[in-house]
Amino acid sequence: WMRMLFMFSTMLISVPTGIKVFAWVATVWGGKLRLDTPMLFALGGLVMFLFAGITGIMLAAVPFDIHVNNTYFVVGHFHYVIYGATVMGVYAATYHWFPKMTGRMYYEGLGKLHFVLTFIGANLNFFPMHPLGLMGMPRRVASYDPEFAFWNVMASLGGFLLGVSTLPFILNMLSSWVLGKEAPDNPWKAIGLEWLVASPPPHENFEQIPVVVSGPYGYGSDEPLVANDPTKELASEHS
């Protein structure tokens, strides 16, 4: 009965998780995407998290979980969740906010190289854990049978590639911070008050409180976000 309880509760978790994935897809659906480094990491993380969700539903089913319980299938699922939802998101946010934090633009070529190496390395590292689990390889072991050698070698190669992928990231961050070209206030043409101030932001941000006159979904339009002179704008509205 406890297995049935755990299956029901785990399946129940999958419902809001699935809604989150659909919400993320709906956010980019029909949009004019710019496949710069931050967006590539965001989309890559979405793909990995979606795969983790599929394997999570598999683990929730009692008949399947009996076969793969305490095997490397569980380890692979866990790493897809953590890496897809966390690490890829951190990389995306780092590249997105780097111009605003430092006042410098990063090198796009190095950023995309970092993404390619990271995405390939992560999947090559974590995906082999699933067939290993299906073959019965337990987790928390110091050695394994020769029949598991192929997939373990693939996972090791992916781990090495994942380690190498951090080199262009470190090089990009350090060199861009010192030698990168000056970043504009709003390199992403984003809607938000934080992108109206200089990069990096000065103390106090604004000399006066800005008055937002744009709608929340005015992406790509020529409509200004704030009034040029908030005091005059307010006076004209009340006249």
Rosetta constraint file for C-alpha pairs under 8 A:
AtomPair CA 1 CA 5 HARMONIC 6.32 0.50
AtomPair CA 2 CA 6 HARMONIC 6.17 0.50
AtomPair CA 3 CA 7 HARMONIC 6.07 0.50
AtomPair CA 3 CA 62 HARMONIC 6.57 0.50
AtomPair CA 4 CA 8 HARMONIC 6.13 0.50
AtomPair CA 4 CA 62 HARMONIC 7.15 0.50
AtomPair CA 5 CA 9 HARMONIC 6.19 0.50
AtomPair CA 6 CA 10 HARMONIC 5.97 0.50
AtomPair CA 6 CA 60 HARMONIC 7.51 0.50
AtomPair CA 7 CA 11 HARMONIC 6.02 0.50
AtomPair CA 7 CA 60 HARMONIC 4.97 0.50
AtomPair CA 7 CA 61 HARMONIC 5.90 0.50
AtomPair CA 7 CA 62 HARMONIC 6.31 0.50
AtomPair CA 8 CA 12 HARMONIC 6.06 0.50
AtomPair CA 8 CA 60 HARMONIC 7.80 0.50
AtomPair CA 9 CA 13 HARMONIC 6.40 0.50
AtomPair CA 10 CA 14 HARMONIC 6.63 0.50
AtomPair CA 10 CA 57 HARMONIC 7.72 0.50
AtomPair CA 10 CA 60 HARMONIC 5.63 0.50
AtomPair CA 11 CA 15 HARMONIC 7.07 0.50
AtomPair CA 11 CA 57 HARMONIC 6.52 0.50
AtomPair CA 11 CA 60 HARMONIC 6.11 0.50
AtomPair CA 12 CA 16 HARMONIC 7.81 0.50
AtomPair CA 13 CA 17 HARMONIC 6.47 0.50
AtomPair CA 14 CA 18 HARMONIC 5.86 0.50
AtomPair CA 14 CA 53 HARMONIC 7.39 0.50
AtomPair CA 14 CA 56 HARMONIC 7.92 0.50
AtomPair CA 14 CA 57 HARMONIC 6.95 0.50
AtomPair CA 15 CA 19 HARMONIC 6.35 0.50
AtomPair CA 16 CA 20 HARMONIC 6.20 0.50
AtomPair CA 17 CA 21 HARMONIC 6.49 0.50
AtomPair CA 17 CA 53 HARMONIC 7.72 0.50
AtomPair CA 18 CA 22 HARMONIC 6.32 0.50
AtomPair CA 18 CA 53 HARMONIC 7.77 0.50
AtomPair CA 19 CA 23 HARMONIC 6.07 0.50
AtomPair CA 20 CA 24 HARMONIC 6.22 0.50
AtomPair CA 21 CA 25 HARMONIC 6.24 0.50
AtomPair CA 21 CA 46 HARMONIC 7.61 0.50
AtomPair CA 21 CA 50 HARMONIC 7.16 0.50
AtomPair CA 22 CA 26 HARMONIC 5.98 0.50
AtomPair CA 23 CA 27 HARMONIC 6.14 0.50
AtomPair CA 24 CA 28 HARMONIC 6.84 0.50
AtomPair CA 24 CA 46 HARMONIC 7.96 0.50
AtomPair CA 25 CA 29 HARMONIC 5.95 0.50
AtomPair CA 27 CA 31 HARMONIC 7.80 0.50
AtomPair CA 28 CA 33 HARMONIC 7.36 0.50
AtomPair CA 33 CA 39 HARMONIC 7.90 0.50
AtomPair CA 34 CA 39 HARMONIC 7.00 0.50
AtomPair CA 35 CA 39 HARMONIC 5.55 0.50
AtomPair CA 35 CA 40 HARMONIC 5.89 0.50
AtomPair CA 36 CA 40 HARMONIC 6.24 0.50
AtomPair CA 36 CA 108 HARMONIC 7.31 0.50
AtomPair CA 36 CA 112 HARMONIC 7.65 0.50
AtomPair CA 37 CA 41 HARMONIC 6.32 0.50
AtomPair CA 37 CA 92 HARMONIC 7.13 0.50
AtomPair CA 37 CA 95 HARMONIC 6.84 0.50
AtomPair CA 37 CA 108 HARMONIC 6.77 0.50
AtomPair CA 37 CA 111 HARMONIC 5.65 0.50
AtomPair CA 37 CA 112 HARMONIC 5.60 0.50
AtomPair CA 37 CA 115 HARMONIC 7.16 0.50
AtomPair CA 38 CA 42 HARMONIC 6.25 0.50
AtomPair CA 38 CA 91 HARMONIC 7.36 0.50
AtomPair CA 38 CA 92 HARMONIC 4.23 0.50
AtomPair CA 38 CA 93 HARMONIC 6.72 0.50
AtomPair CA 38 CA 94 HARMONIC 7.90 0.50
AtomPair CA 38 CA 95 HARMONIC 5.53 0.50
AtomPair CA 38 CA 96 HARMONIC 5.50 0.50
AtomPair CA 39 CA 43 HARMONIC 6.08 0.50
AtomPair CA 39 CA 92 HARMONIC 6.81 0.50
AtomPair CA 40 CA 44 HARMONIC 5.95 0.50
AtomPair CA 40 CA 92 HARMONIC 7.71 0.50
AtomPair CA 40 CA 112 HARMONIC 7.89 0.50
AtomPair CA 40 CA 115 HARMONIC 7.10 0.50
AtomPair CA 41 CA 45 HARMONIC 5.97 0.50
AtomPair CA 41 CA 88 HARMONIC 5.57 0.50
AtomPair CA 41 CA 89 HARMONIC 6.83 0.50
AtomPair CA 41 CA 91 HARMONIC 6.68 0.50
AtomPair CA 41 CA 92 HARMONIC 5.12 0.50
AtomPair CA 41 CA 115 HARMONIC 6.48 0.50
AtomPair CA 42 CA 46 HARMONIC 6.25 0.50
AtomPair CA 42 CA 88 HARMONIC 6.62 0.50
AtomPair CA 42 CA 89 HARMONIC 6.10 0.50
AtomPair CA 42 CA 92 HARMONIC 5.81 0.50
AtomPair CA 43 CA 47 HARMONIC 6.32 0.50
AtomPair CA 44 CA 48 HARMONIC 6.34 0.50
AtomPair CA 44 CA 84 HARMONIC 7.42 0.50
AtomPair CA 44 CA 88 HARMONIC 7.15 0.50
AtomPair CA 44 CA 119 HARMONIC 6.90 0.50
AtomPair CA 45 CA 49 HARMONIC 6.00 0.50
AtomPair CA 45 CA 83 HARMONIC 7.63 0.50
AtomPair CA 45 CA 84 HARMONIC 4.28 0.50
AtomPair CA 45 CA 85 HARMONIC 5.91 0.50
AtomPair CA 45 CA 88 HARMONIC 5.15 0.50
AtomPair CA 45 CA 89 HARMONIC 6.55 0.50
AtomPair CA 46 CA 50 HARMONIC 6.05 0.50
AtomPair CA 46 CA 84 HARMONIC 6.71 0.50
AtomPair CA 46 CA 85 HARMONIC 7.35 0.50
AtomPair CA 47 CA 51 HARMONIC 6.38 0.50
AtomPair CA 47 CA 84 HARMONIC 7.60 0.50
AtomPair CA 48 CA 52 HARMONIC 6.24 0.50
AtomPair CA 48 CA 80 HARMONIC 5.90 0.50
AtomPair CA 48 CA 81 HARMONIC 7.31 0.50
AtomPair CA 48 CA 83 HARMONIC 7.84 0.50
AtomPair CA 48 CA 84 HARMONIC 4.87 0.50
AtomPair CA 48 CA 85 HARMONIC 7.75 0.50
AtomPair CA 49 CA 53 HARMONIC 6.17 0.50
AtomPair CA 49 CA 80 HARMONIC 6.31 0.50
AtomPair CA 49 CA 81 HARMONIC 5.54 0.50
AtomPair CA 49 CA 84 HARMONIC 5.00 0.50
AtomPair CA 49 CA 85 HARMONIC 5.91 0.50
AtomPair CA 50 CA 54 HARMONIC 6.44 0.50
AtomPair CA 51 CA 55 HARMONIC 6.45 0.50
AtomPair CA 51 CA 80 HARMONIC 7.32 0.50
AtomPair CA 52 CA 56 HARMONIC 5.99 0.50
AtomPair CA 52 CA 77 HARMONIC 5.51 0.50
AtomPair CA 52 CA 78 HARMONIC 7.53 0.50
AtomPair CA 52 CA 80 HARMONIC 5.26 0.50
AtomPair CA 52 CA 81 HARMONIC 5.36 0.50
AtomPair CA 53 CA 57 HARMONIC 6.37 0.50
AtomPair CA 53 CA 81 HARMONIC 7.68 0.50
AtomPair CA 54 CA 58 HARMONIC 6.55 0.50
AtomPair CA 55 CA 59 HARMONIC 6.25 0.50
AtomPair CA 55 CA 77 HARMONIC 6.20 0.50
AtomPair CA 56 CA 60 HARMONIC 6.27 0.50
AtomPair CA 56 CA 77 HARMONIC 6.75 0.50
AtomPair CA 57 CA 61 HARMONIC 6.75 0.50
AtomPair CA 58 CA 64 HARMONIC 6.60 0.50
AtomPair CA 58 CA 65 HARMONIC 7.41 0.50
AtomPair CA 59 CA 64 HARMONIC 6.40 0.50
AtomPair CA 59 CA 65 HARMONIC 5.07 0.50
AtomPair CA 59 CA 68 HARMONIC 7.89 0.50
AtomPair CA 59 CA 74 HARMONIC 7.79 0.50
AtomPair CA 60 CA 64 HARMONIC 7.89 0.50
AtomPair CA 60 CA 65 HARMONIC 6.69 0.50
AtomPair CA 61 CA 65 HARMONIC 6.00 0.50
AtomPair CA 62 CA 66 HARMONIC 6.09 0.50
AtomPair CA 63 CA 67 HARMONIC 7.10 0.50
AtomPair CA 64 CA 68 HARMONIC 6.62 0.50
AtomPair CA 65 CA 69 HARMONIC 5.24 0.50
AtomPair CA 67 CA 134 HARMONIC 7.63 0.50
AtomPair CA 67 CA 136 HARMONIC 7.89 0.50
AtomPair CA 68 CA 72 HARMONIC 7.81 0.50
AtomPair CA 68 CA 73 HARMONIC 6.30 0.50
AtomPair CA 68 CA 74 HARMONIC 7.34 0.50
AtomPair CA 68 CA 133 HARMONIC 5.94 0.50
AtomPair CA 68 CA 134 HARMONIC 6.23 0.50
AtomPair CA 68 CA 136 HARMONIC 6.93 0.50
AtomPair CA 69 CA 73 HARMONIC 7.93 0.50
AtomPair CA 69 CA 74 HARMONIC 7.08 0.50
AtomPair CA 70 CA 74 HARMONIC 6.63 0.50
AtomPair CA 70 CA 138 HARMONIC 5.97 0.50
AtomPair CA 70 CA 139 HARMONIC 6.12 0.50
AtomPair CA 71 CA 75 HARMONIC 7.19 0.50
AtomPair CA 71 CA 132 HARMONIC 7.86 0.50
AtomPair CA 71 CA 133 HARMONIC 4.87 0.50
AtomPair CA 71 CA 134 HARMONIC 7.91 0.50
AtomPair CA 71 CA 136 HARMONIC 6.40 0.50
AtomPair CA 71 CA 137 HARMONIC 5.65 0.50
AtomPair CA 71 CA 138 HARMONIC 4.06 0.50
AtomPair CA 71 CA 139 HARMONIC 5.01 0.50
AtomPair CA 72 CA 76 HARMONIC 6.12 0.50
AtomPair CA 72 CA 129 HARMONIC 5.23 0.50
AtomPair CA 72 CA 130 HARMONIC 6.34 0.50
AtomPair CA 72 CA 132 HARMONIC 6.03 0.50
AtomPair CA 72 CA 133 HARMONIC 4.35 0.50
AtomPair CA 72 CA 136 HARMONIC 7.98 0.50
AtomPair CA 72 CA 137 HARMONIC 6.20 0.50
AtomPair CA 72 CA 138 HARMONIC 5.89 0.50
AtomPair CA 72 CA 139 HARMONIC 5.28 0.50
AtomPair CA 73 CA 77 HARMONIC 6.25 0.50
AtomPair CA 73 CA 129 HARMONIC 5.61 0.50
AtomPair CA 73 CA 130 HARMONIC 4.32 0.50
AtomPair CA 73 CA 131 HARMONIC 7.16 0.50
AtomPair CA 73 CA 132 HARMONIC 6.80 0.50
AtomPair CA 73 CA 133 HARMONIC 4.19 0.50
AtomPair CA 73 CA 134 HARMONIC 6.71 0.50
AtomPair CA 74 CA 78 HARMONIC 6.17 0.50
AtomPair CA 74 CA 130 HARMONIC 7.76 0.50
AtomPair CA 74 CA 133 HARMONIC 7.47 0.50
AtomPair CA 75 CA 79 HARMONIC 6.26 0.50
AtomPair CA 75 CA 129 HARMONIC 6.89 0.50
AtomPair CA 75 CA 139 HARMONIC 7.43 0.50
AtomPair CA 76 CA 80 HARMONIC 6.27 0.50
AtomPair CA 76 CA 126 HARMONIC 5.30 0.50
AtomPair CA 76 CA 127 HARMONIC 6.45 0.50
AtomPair CA 76 CA 128 HARMONIC 7.75 0.50
AtomPair CA 76 CA 129 HARMONIC 5.00 0.50
AtomPair CA 76 CA 130 HARMONIC 5.80 0.50
AtomPair CA 77 CA 81 HARMONIC 6.37 0.50
AtomPair CA 77 CA 130 HARMONIC 7.67 0.50
AtomPair CA 78 CA 82 HARMONIC 6.25 0.50
AtomPair CA 79 CA 83 HARMONIC 5.69 0.50
AtomPair CA 79 CA 84 HARMONIC 7.85 0.50
AtomPair CA 79 CA 126 HARMONIC 6.64 0.50
AtomPair CA 80 CA 84 HARMONIC 5.48 0.50
AtomPair CA 80 CA 85 HARMONIC 7.91 0.50
AtomPair CA 80 CA 126 HARMONIC 6.89 0.50
AtomPair CA 81 CA 85 HARMONIC 5.78 0.50
AtomPair CA 81 CA 86 HARMONIC 7.88 0.50
AtomPair CA 82 CA 86 HARMONIC 5.45 0.50
AtomPair CA 82 CA 87 HARMONIC 7.04 0.50
AtomPair CA 83 CA 87 HARMONIC 4.83 0.50
AtomPair CA 83 CA 88 HARMONIC 6.26 0.50
AtomPair CA 83 CA 122 HARMONIC 7.97 0.50
AtomPair CA 84 CA 88 HARMONIC 5.50 0.50
AtomPair CA 84 CA 89 HARMONIC 7.35 0.50
AtomPair CA 85 CA 89 HARMONIC 6.08 0.50
AtomPair CA 86 CA 90 HARMONIC 6.09 0.50
AtomPair CA 87 CA 91 HARMONIC 6.27 0.50
AtomPair CA 88 CA 92 HARMONIC 6.18 0.50
AtomPair CA 89 CA 93 HARMONIC 6.13 0.50
AtomPair CA 90 CA 94 HARMONIC 6.04 0.50
AtomPair CA 91 CA 95 HARMONIC 6.34 0.50
AtomPair CA 92 CA 96 HARMONIC 6.10 0.50
AtomPair CA 93 CA 97 HARMONIC 6.01 0.50
AtomPair CA 94 CA 98 HARMONIC 5.73 0.50
AtomPair CA 95 CA 99 HARMONIC 7.75 0.50
AtomPair CA 95 CA 106 HARMONIC 7.55 0.50
AtomPair CA 97 CA 101 HARMONIC 6.08 0.50
AtomPair CA 98 CA 102 HARMONIC 5.96 0.50
AtomPair CA 98 CA 103 HARMONIC 7.69 0.50
AtomPair CA 98 CA 104 HARMONIC 7.34 0.50
AtomPair CA 98 CA 105 HARMONIC 7.20 0.50
AtomPair CA 98 CA 106 HARMONIC 7.32 0.50
AtomPair CA 99 CA 103 HARMONIC 5.02 0.50
AtomPair CA 99 CA 104 HARMONIC 5.00 0.50
AtomPair CA 99 CA 105 HARMONIC 5.13 0.50
AtomPair CA 99 CA 106 HARMONIC 7.22 0.50
AtomPair CA 99 CA 183 HARMONIC 5.66 0.50
AtomPair CA 99 CA 184 HARMONIC 7.94 0.50
AtomPair CA 99 CA 187 HARMONIC 7.80 0.50
AtomPair CA 99 CA 199 HARMONIC 6.73 0.50
AtomPair CA 99 CA 200 HARMONIC 7.55 0.50
AtomPair CA 100 CA 104 HARMONIC 7.69 0.50
AtomPair CA 100 CA 183 HARMONIC 7.56 0.50
AtomPair CA 100 CA 185 HARMONIC 7.31 0.50
AtomPair CA 100 CA 195 HARMONIC 7.76 0.50
AtomPair CA 100 CA 198 HARMONIC 7.78 0.50
AtomPair CA 100 CA 199 HARMONIC 4.75 0.50
AtomPair CA 100 CA 200 HARMONIC 5.17 0.50
AtomPair CA 100 CA 201 HARMONIC 7.11 0.50
AtomPair CA 101 CA 199 HARMONIC 6.66 0.50
AtomPair CA 101 CA 200 HARMONIC 5.16 0.50
AtomPair CA 101 CA 201 HARMONIC 7.47 0.50
AtomPair CA 102 CA 177 HARMONIC 6.48 0.50
AtomPair CA 102 CA 199 HARMONIC 6.77 0.50
AtomPair CA 102 CA 200 HARMONIC 5.46 0.50
AtomPair CA 103 CA 182 HARMONIC 6.00 0.50
AtomPair CA 103 CA 183 HARMONIC 5.12 0.50
AtomPair CA 103 CA 184 HARMONIC 7.67 0.50
AtomPair CA 103 CA 198 HARMONIC 7.98 0.50
AtomPair CA 103 CA 199 HARMONIC 4.42 0.50
AtomPair CA 103 CA 200 HARMONIC 4.76 0.50
AtomPair CA 104 CA 176 HARMONIC 6.46 0.50
AtomPair CA 104 CA 177 HARMONIC 5.99 0.50
AtomPair CA 104 CA 180 HARMONIC 5.31 0.50
AtomPair CA 104 CA 181 HARMONIC 5.60 0.50
AtomPair CA 104 CA 182 HARMONIC 4.71 0.50
AtomPair CA 104 CA 183 HARMONIC 4.65 0.50
AtomPair CA 104 CA 199 HARMONIC 7.88 0.50
AtomPair CA 105 CA 176 HARMONIC 6.43 0.50
AtomPair CA 105 CA 177 HARMONIC 7.86 0.50
AtomPair CA 105 CA 180 HARMONIC 5.48 0.50
AtomPair CA 105 CA 181 HARMONIC 5.64 0.50
AtomPair CA 105 CA 182 HARMONIC 6.24 0.50
AtomPair CA 105 CA 183 HARMONIC 5.11 0.50
AtomPair CA 106 CA 111 HARMONIC 7.58 0.50
AtomPair CA 106 CA 172 HARMONIC 6.42 0.50
AtomPair CA 106 CA 173 HARMONIC 6.82 0.50
AtomPair CA 106 CA 176 HARMONIC 4.97 0.50
AtomPair CA 106 CA 177 HARMONIC 7.54 0.50
AtomPair CA 106 CA 180 HARMONIC 6.11 0.50
AtomPair CA 106 CA 181 HARMONIC 7.96 0.50
AtomPair CA 107 CA 111 HARMONIC 6.29 0.50
AtomPair CA 107 CA 172 HARMONIC 6.29 0.50
AtomPair CA 107 CA 176 HARMONIC 6.56 0.50
AtomPair CA 107 CA 180 HARMONIC 7.23 0.50
AtomPair CA 108 CA 112 HARMONIC 6.19 0.50
AtomPair CA 109 CA 113 HARMONIC 6.21 0.50
AtomPair CA 110 CA 114 HARMONIC 6.06 0.50
AtomPair CA 110 CA 168 HARMONIC 5.91 0.50
AtomPair CA 110 CA 169 HARMONIC 7.18 0.50
AtomPair CA 110 CA 172 HARMONIC 6.18 0.50
AtomPair CA 111 CA 115 HARMONIC 6.34 0.50
AtomPair CA 111 CA 168 HARMONIC 7.38 0.50
AtomPair CA 111 CA 169 HARMONIC 6.78 0.50
AtomPair CA 111 CA 172 HARMONIC 7.10 0.50
AtomPair CA 112 CA 116 HARMONIC 6.22 0.50
AtomPair CA 113 CA 117 HARMONIC 6.22 0.50
AtomPair CA 113 CA 168 HARMONIC 7.21 0.50
AtomPair CA 114 CA 118 HARMONIC 5.97 0.50
AtomPair CA 114 CA 165 HARMONIC 5.57 0.50
AtomPair CA 114 CA 166 HARMONIC 7.05 0.50
AtomPair CA 114 CA 168 HARMONIC 5.74 0.50
AtomPair CA 114 CA 169 HARMONIC 5.94 0.50
AtomPair CA 115 CA 119 HARMONIC 5.92 0.50
AtomPair CA 115 CA 165 HARMONIC 7.90 0.50
AtomPair CA 116 CA 120 HARMONIC 6.09 0.50
AtomPair CA 117 CA 121 HARMONIC 5.74 0.50
AtomPair CA 117 CA 161 HARMONIC 6.72 0.50
AtomPair CA 117 CA 162 HARMONIC 6.74 0.50
AtomPair CA 117 CA 164 HARMONIC 7.78 0.50
AtomPair CA 117 CA 165 HARMONIC 5.18 0.50
AtomPair CA 118 CA 122 HARMONIC 5.84 0.50
AtomPair CA 118 CA 161 HARMONIC 7.53 0.50
AtomPair CA 118 CA 162 HARMONIC 5.54 0.50
AtomPair CA 118 CA 165 HARMONIC 5.47 0.50
AtomPair CA 118 CA 166 HARMONIC 7.89 0.50
AtomPair CA 119 CA 123 HARMONIC 6.26 0.50
AtomPair CA 120 CA 124 HARMONIC 5.96 0.50
AtomPair CA 120 CA 158 HARMONIC 7.48 0.50
AtomPair CA 120 CA 161 HARMONIC 7.95 0.50
AtomPair CA 120 CA 162 HARMONIC 7.97 0.50
AtomPair CA 121 CA 125 HARMONIC 5.90 0.50
AtomPair CA 121 CA 157 HARMONIC 7.83 0.50
AtomPair CA 121 CA 158 HARMONIC 4.44 0.50
AtomPair CA 121 CA 159 HARMONIC 6.37 0.50
AtomPair CA 121 CA 160 HARMONIC 7.64 0.50
AtomPair CA 121 CA 161 HARMONIC 4.98 0.50
AtomPair CA 121 CA 162 HARMONIC 4.58 0.50
AtomPair CA 121 CA 165 HARMONIC 7.76 0.50
AtomPair CA 122 CA 126 HARMONIC 6.03 0.50
AtomPair CA 122 CA 158 HARMONIC 6.30 0.50
AtomPair CA 122 CA 159 HARMONIC 7.20 0.50
AtomPair CA 122 CA 162 HARMONIC 6.07 0.50
AtomPair CA 123 CA 127 HARMONIC 5.38 0.50
AtomPair CA 123 CA 158 HARMONIC 7.24 0.50
AtomPair CA 124 CA 128 HARMONIC 6.84 0.50
AtomPair CA 124 CA 154 HARMONIC 6.52 0.50
AtomPair CA 124 CA 155 HARMONIC 5.85 0.50
AtomPair CA 124 CA 157 HARMONIC 7.32 0.50
AtomPair CA 124 CA 158 HARMONIC 4.50 0.50
AtomPair CA 124 CA 159 HARMONIC 7.66 0.50
AtomPair CA 125 CA 129 HARMONIC 7.83 0.50
AtomPair CA 125 CA 154 HARMONIC 6.88 0.50
AtomPair CA 125 CA 155 HARMONIC 4.07 0.50
AtomPair CA 125 CA 156 HARMONIC 6.45 0.50
AtomPair CA 125 CA 157 HARMONIC 6.98 0.50
AtomPair CA 125 CA 158 HARMONIC 4.02 0.50
AtomPair CA 125 CA 159 HARMONIC 5.23 0.50
AtomPair CA 125 CA 162 HARMONIC 7.81 0.50
AtomPair CA 126 CA 130 HARMONIC 7.72 0.50
AtomPair CA 126 CA 155 HARMONIC 6.47 0.50
AtomPair CA 126 CA 158 HARMONIC 7.79 0.50
AtomPair CA 127 CA 131 HARMONIC 7.74 0.50
AtomPair CA 127 CA 155 HARMONIC 7.66 0.50
AtomPair CA 128 CA 132 HARMONIC 6.31 0.50
AtomPair CA 128 CA 151 HARMONIC 5.33 0.50
AtomPair CA 128 CA 152 HARMONIC 7.07 0.50
AtomPair CA 128 CA 154 HARMONIC 6.79 0.50
AtomPair CA 128 CA 155 HARMONIC 5.87 0.50
AtomPair CA 129 CA 133 HARMONIC 6.12 0.50
AtomPair CA 129 CA 151 HARMONIC 7.39 0.50
AtomPair CA 129 CA 152 HARMONIC 7.82 0.50
AtomPair CA 129 CA 155 HARMONIC 7.38 0.50
AtomPair CA 130 CA 134 HARMONIC 6.31 0.50
AtomPair CA 131 CA 135 HARMONIC 6.10 0.50
AtomPair CA 131 CA 151 HARMONIC 7.67 0.50
AtomPair CA 132 CA 136 HARMONIC 6.43 0.50
AtomPair CA 132 CA 137 HARMONIC 5.56 0.50
AtomPair CA 132 CA 148 HARMONIC 6.67 0.50
AtomPair CA 132 CA 151 HARMONIC 6.71 0.50
AtomPair CA 132 CA 152 HARMONIC 7.98 0.50
AtomPair CA 133 CA 137 HARMONIC 5.26 0.50
AtomPair CA 133 CA 138 HARMONIC 6.95 0.50
AtomPair CA 135 CA 148 HARMONIC 8.00 0.50
AtomPair CA 137 CA 144 HARMONIC 7.45 0.50
AtomPair CA 137 CA 148 HARMONIC 7.34 0.50
AtomPair CA 144 CA 148 HARMONIC 6.69 0.50
AtomPair CA 144 CA 149 HARMONIC 7.76 0.50
AtomPair CA 145 CA 149 HARMONIC 7.27 0.50
AtomPair CA 148 CA 152 HARMONIC 6.37 0.50
AtomPair CA 149 CA 153 HARMONIC 6.08 0.50
AtomPair CA 150 CA 154 HARMONIC 6.39 0.50
AtomPair CA 151 CA 155 HARMONIC 6.18 0.50
AtomPair CA 152 CA 156 HARMONIC 6.13 0.50
AtomPair CA 153 CA 157 HARMONIC 6.20 0.50
AtomPair CA 154 CA 158 HARMONIC 6.26 0.50
AtomPair CA 155 CA 159 HARMONIC 6.18 0.50
AtomPair CA 156 CA 160 HARMONIC 6.29 0.50
AtomPair CA 157 CA 161 HARMONIC 6.19 0.50
AtomPair CA 158 CA 162 HARMONIC 6.01 0.50
AtomPair CA 159 CA 163 HARMONIC 6.27 0.50
AtomPair CA 160 CA 164 HARMONIC 6.27 0.50
AtomPair CA 161 CA 165 HARMONIC 6.13 0.50
AtomPair CA 162 CA 166 HARMONIC 7.10 0.50
AtomPair CA 163 CA 167 HARMONIC 7.75 0.50
AtomPair CA 165 CA 169 HARMONIC 7.08 0.50
AtomPair CA 166 CA 170 HARMONIC 6.19 0.50
AtomPair CA 167 CA 171 HARMONIC 6.10 0.50
AtomPair CA 168 CA 172 HARMONIC 5.79 0.50
AtomPair CA 169 CA 173 HARMONIC 6.18 0.50
AtomPair CA 170 CA 174 HARMONIC 6.20 0.50
AtomPair CA 171 CA 175 HARMONIC 5.89 0.50
AtomPair CA 172 CA 176 HARMONIC 5.67 0.50
AtomPair CA 173 CA 177 HARMONIC 6.03 0.50
AtomPair CA 174 CA 178 HARMONIC 6.57 0.50
AtomPair CA 175 CA 179 HARMONIC 5.57 0.50
AtomPair CA 175 CA 180 HARMONIC 6.73 0.50
AtomPair CA 176 CA 180 HARMONIC 4.00 0.50
AtomPair CA 176 CA 181 HARMONIC 7.62 0.50
AtomPair CA 183 CA 187 HARMONIC 6.91 0.50
AtomPair CA 183 CA 199 HARMONIC 6.64 0.50
AtomPair CA 184 CA 198 HARMONIC 7.59 0.50
AtomPair CA 184 CA 199 HARMONIC 6.84 0.50
AtomPair CA 185 CA 195 HARMONIC 5.86 0.50
AtomPair CA 185 CA 196 HARMONIC 6.14 0.50
AtomPair CA 185 CA 197 HARMONIC 6.15 0.50
AtomPair CA 185 CA 198 HARMONIC 5.06 0.50
AtomPair CA 185 CA 199 HARMONIC 5.48 0.50
AtomPair CA 186 CA 190 HARMONIC 6.61 0.50
AtomPair CA 186 CA 195 HARMONIC 5.06 0.50
AtomPair CA 186 CA 196 HARMONIC 6.69 0.50
AtomPair CA 189 CA 220 HARMONIC 7.73 0.50
AtomPair CA 190 CA 195 HARMONIC 6.89 0.50
AtomPair CA 190 CA 219 HARMONIC 7.21 0.50
AtomPair CA 191 CA 195 HARMONIC 7.31 0.50
AtomPair CA 191 CA 216 HARMONIC 7.90 0.50
AtomPair CA 191 CA 218 HARMONIC 7.61 0.50
AtomPair CA 191 CA 219 HARMONIC 6.76 0.50
AtomPair CA 191 CA 225 HARMONIC 7.13 0.50
AtomPair CA 192 CA 196 HARMONIC 7.28 0.50
AtomPair CA 192 CA 225 HARMONIC 7.81 0.50
AtomPair CA 193 CA 197 HARMONIC 7.39 0.50
AtomPair CA 197 CA 201 HARMONIC 5.85 0.50
AtomPair CA 197 CA 202 HARMONIC 7.60 0.50
AtomPair CA 197 CA 205 HARMONIC 6.34 0.50
AtomPair CA 197 CA 206 HARMONIC 7.37 0.50
AtomPair CA 198 CA 202 HARMONIC 6.77 0.50
AtomPair CA 201 CA 205 HARMONIC 6.18 0.50
AtomPair CA 206 CA 210 HARMONIC 7.47 0.50
AtomPair CA 209 CA 230 HARMONIC 7.79 0.50
AtomPair CA 210 CA 226 HARMONIC 6.29 0.50
AtomPair CA 210 CA 227 HARMONIC 7.17 0.50
AtomPair CA 210 CA 230 HARMONIC 6.19 0.50
AtomPair CA 211 CA 226 HARMONIC 5.33 0.50
AtomPair CA 211 CA 227 HARMONIC 5.78 0.50
AtomPair CA 211 CA 230 HARMONIC 5.50 0.50
AtomPair CA 212 CA 225 HARMONIC 5.75 0.50
AtomPair CA 212 CA 226 HARMONIC 4.28 0.50
AtomPair CA 212 CA 227 HARMONIC 6.57 0.50
AtomPair CA 213 CA 224 HARMONIC 7.08 0.50
AtomPair CA 213 CA 225 HARMONIC 5.70 0.50
AtomPair CA 213 CA 226 HARMONIC 5.13 0.50
AtomPair CA 213 CA 227 HARMONIC 6.25 0.50
AtomPair CA 214 CA 218 HARMONIC 6.83 0.50
AtomPair CA 214 CA 223 HARMONIC 6.47 0.50
AtomPair CA 214 CA 224 HARMONIC 6.13 0.50
AtomPair CA 214 CA 225 HARMONIC 4.63 0.50
AtomPair CA 214 CA 226 HARMONIC 6.62 0.50
AtomPair CA 215 CA 225 HARMONIC 7.89 0.50
AtomPair CA 218 CA 223 HARMONIC 7.11 0.50
AtomPair CA 226 CA 230 HARMONIC 7.84 0.50
AtomPair CA 227 CA 233 HARMONIC 6.46 0.50
AtomPair CA 228 CA 233 HARMONIC 7.98 0.50
AtomPair CA 229 CA 233 HARMONIC 6.13 0.50
AtomPair CA 230 CA 234 HARMONIC 6.10 0.50
AtomPair CA 231 CA 235 HARMONIC 6.24 0.50
AtomPair CA 232 CA 236 HARMONIC 6.13 0.50
AtomPair CA 233 CA 237 HARMONIC 6.34 0.50
AtomPair CA 234 CA 238 HARMONIC 6.45 0.50
AtomPair CA 235 CA 239 HARMONIC 6.15 0.50
